[in-house]
C-alpha cells in the first residue's frame, strides 16, 4: 500500500491519497482514492469518474483541489471539492481557450486556485479566481461560488 499525505491546515484537517496494487501499476492498481480527514471523519475527494485522485491543496475552510487520473493512463483533470461536492475544474471555468485544466496544487481562503493546464504539448501555470468575491452580498456569493472566470496570468513553461 502507498499512502501520501499532502496538506495539513490550522484546523488539523489532512488531505491524503491511498493506493494498493502490485508492482506493475498498469495491470494491478486499485485506487482507494483521495481523502480529507476532518473532525467529522473521513471524506472521499476527487472525481468519481476517475480512478486515481491526489488532493494536493487544502484551505482553512476545507476546500480541496488536486488532480484525478483516468483509469491507468496519464491523462489528468483538475478538481475542486467544496461543501460536499466534487467539481471538474474544466466544467466550472469560463474562457479556457482550448486548455485542459490538468491539476490544481493550491487554494486560498478567497478560493483562488493555482494550477497547471495543457494544450497539445504545451503546459502553462494558471490562476483561477471565483467570479464573485467576498464583498458581494451573501446570496450572490452562494449562487456563483463554483464558477471561475478563466485563466489569469498564464505563463508558458520552457
C-alpha positions as CSV (number, residue, x, y, z in Angstrom):
1,X,0.0,0.0,0.0
2,X,1.2,3.5,-0.8
3,X,-0.1,6.4,1.4
4,X,0.8,10.0,0.5
5,X,-0.1,12.9,2.9
6,X,-0.3,16.2,1.1
7,X,-1.7,19.0,3.3
8,X,-2.5,19.9,6.9
9,X,-4.4,23.1,7.8
10,X,-4.7,25.0,11.0
11,X,-7.9,23.1,11.9
12,X,-5.9,19.9,11.9
13,X,-7.6,18.6,8.7
14,X,-5.4,16.5,6.5
15,X,-5.5,15.5,2.8
16,X,-4.0,12.2,1.6
17,X,-4.3,9.5,-1.0
18,X,-4.1,5.8,-0.6
19,X,-3.3,3.2,-3.3
20,X,-3.0,-0.5,-3.2
21,X,-1.7,-2.8,-6.0
22,X,1.2,-4.8,-7.4
23,X,4.5,-3.9,-9.0
24,X,3.0,-3.3,-12.4
25,X,0.8,-0.3,-11.8
26,X,-0.8,-0.5,-15.3
27,X,-2.1,-4.1,-14.6
28,X,-2.9,-4.2,-10.9
29,X,-3.5,-0.8,-9.3
30,X,-6.7,-0.4,-7.3
31,X,-7.2,3.2,-6.2
32,X,-8.6,3.7,-2.8
33,X,-8.9,7.4,-3.6
34,X,-8.0,10.8,-2.3
35,X,-9.3,11.8,1.2
36,X,-9.9,14.7,3.5
37,X,-9.9,14.0,7.3
38,X,-11.9,16.5,9.4
39,X,-13.3,16.5,12.9
40,X,-16.4,14.9,11.4
41,X,-14.5,12.0,9.9
42,X,-13.0,10.9,6.5
43,X,-14.4,12.2,3.2
44,X,-13.5,11.0,-0.2
45,X,-12.5,13.7,-2.6
46,X,-11.7,13.7,-6.3
47,X,-13.7,13.0,-9.4
48,X,-15.6,9.7,-9.1
49,X,-15.5,9.0,-12.8
50,X,-11.7,8.8,-12.4
51,X,-9.7,6.0,-10.8
52,X,-6.8,7.9,-9.1
53,X,-7.1,11.2,-7.2
54,X,-4.5,13.2,-5.4
55,X,-5.8,16.0,-3.1
56,X,-2.9,18.4,-3.4
57,X,-4.2,21.7,-1.9
58,X,-6.4,22.5,1.2
59,X,-7.5,25.8,2.6
60,X,-8.8,26.7,6.1
61,X,-12.5,26.2,5.3
62,X,-11.9,22.7,3.9
63,X,-12.0,23.3,0.2
64,X,-9.7,20.8,-1.5
65,X,-8.1,20.9,-5.0
66,X,-6.0,18.4,-6.8
67,X,-5.8,16.1,-9.8
68,X,-7.7,13.0,-10.9
69,X,-6.4,10.5,-13.4
70,X,-8.5,8.5,-15.9
71,X,-8.1,4.7,-15.3
72,X,-4.4,3.8,-15.5
73,X,-3.5,6.4,-18.1
74,X,-1.5,9.6,-17.5
75,X,-4.5,11.8,-18.5
76,X,-5.2,14.2,-15.6
77,X,-8.1,16.6,-14.8
78,X,-8.0,19.2,-12.0
79,X,-10.8,19.1,-9.4
80,X,-12.3,21.2,-6.6
81,X,-14.0,19.7,-3.6
82,X,-16.3,22.2,-1.9
83,X,-19.1,21.8,0.6
84,X,-19.5,18.1,-0.1
85,X,-19.4,18.2,-3.9
86,X,-16.5,17.3,-6.3
87,X,-16.2,19.5,-9.4
88,X,-14.1,19.0,-12.6
89,X,-12.4,22.4,-12.9
90,X,-12.9,22.2,-16.7
91,X,-16.7,22.2,-16.2
92,X,-16.8,25.3,-14.0
93,X,-14.3,27.6,-15.7
94,X,-15.0,30.1,-18.5
95,X,-12.6,31.1,-21.2
96,X,-10.2,28.2,-21.2
97,X,-9.2,28.8,-24.8
98,X,-8.7,25.1,-25.5
99,X,-6.6,24.5,-22.4
100,X,-7.3,21.4,-20.3
101,X,-7.0,22.1,-16.6
102,X,-5.0,19.1,-15.6
103,X,-4.0,19.7,-11.9
104,X,-4.6,22.1,-9.1
105,X,-1.9,22.5,-6.5
106,X,-3.2,25.2,-4.1
107,X,-6.3,27.1,-3.0
108,X,-6.5,30.0,-0.6
109,X,-9.3,31.3,1.7
110,X,-10.6,33.5,-1.2
111,X,-10.8,30.3,-3.3
112,X,-8.2,31.4,-5.8
113,X,-6.7,28.3,-7.3
114,X,-3.1,27.9,-8.5
115,X,-2.7,25.1,-11.0
116,X,-1.5,23.8,-14.4
117,X,-3.1,23.4,-17.8
118,X,-2.1,21.6,-21.0
119,X,-2.9,22.2,-24.7
120,X,-1.2,19.8,-27.2
121,X,2.4,19.5,-25.8
122,X,2.4,22.9,-24.2
123,X,2.0,23.5,-20.4
124,X,1.1,26.7,-18.5
125,X,0.7,27.7,-14.9
126,X,-2.6,29.4,-14.2
127,X,-4.6,31.2,-11.6
128,X,-8.3,30.8,-11.3
129,X,-10.4,33.4,-9.4
130,X,-14.1,33.0,-8.4
131,X,-16.4,35.3,-10.3
132,X,-17.8,36.7,-7.1
133,X,-15.5,37.9,-4.3
134,X,-16.1,38.4,-0.5
135,X,-17.6,42.0,-0.7
136,X,-20.6,40.8,-2.7
137,X,-23.8,40.1,-0.7
138,X,-24.1,36.5,0.6
139,X,-26.9,35.4,-1.7
140,X,-25.0,36.3,-4.8
141,X,-21.8,34.7,-3.5
142,X,-23.6,31.4,-2.8
143,X,-25.2,31.4,-6.3
144,X,-21.9,31.9,-8.1
145,X,-19.5,30.3,-5.7
146,X,-18.4,27.5,-8.0
147,X,-17.9,29.4,-11.3
148,X,-14.4,30.6,-12.2
149,X,-13.6,33.4,-14.7
150,X,-10.9,31.8,-16.7
151,X,-7.1,31.5,-16.8
152,X,-5.5,34.6,-15.4
153,X,-1.8,35.4,-16.0
154,X,-0.9,32.2,-17.8
155,X,2.9,31.8,-18.4
156,X,4.2,29.1,-20.7
157,X,6.8,26.8,-19.2
158,X,10.1,26.4,-21.1
